[in-house]
Amino acid sequence: MTEILNILVSIVSILISIAFYTILERKFLSYIQTRKGPNKVSLLGILQPFSDAVKLFNKAMTLPSASNITMIVAFPTITFFLSLILWPTLPLSHFNIIDSSFNSLIFFVVSS
């Protein structure tokens, strides 16, 4: 039970850190272009990545008439979950979530 909780906490913290990395990147690029950057959503644009995520999920997809809708929805979802499966195998510190001698093999098998 605690191992599942560790994996869940690490995945959530990684996703949140990626959201704040995008805000840092947008701020940095805005200062290069001599503009203020994303500051519409909250104080200094801190909630901008979450606003972008809500906008992305609410965006309507335009589908070609002769397309397979299940493939269009399923493949990005599968790719996202495969990338989340790879995180516990990476040695990010002295404590690995999945401590195995086959971590590099698991990484290459899942990513291929």
Secondary structure by P-SEA (a helix, b strand, c coil): caaaaaaaaaaaaaaaaaaaaaaaaaaaaaaaacccccccccccccaaaaaaaaaaaabbbbbcccccaaaaacaaaaaaaaaaaacccccccccccccccaaaaaaaaaac
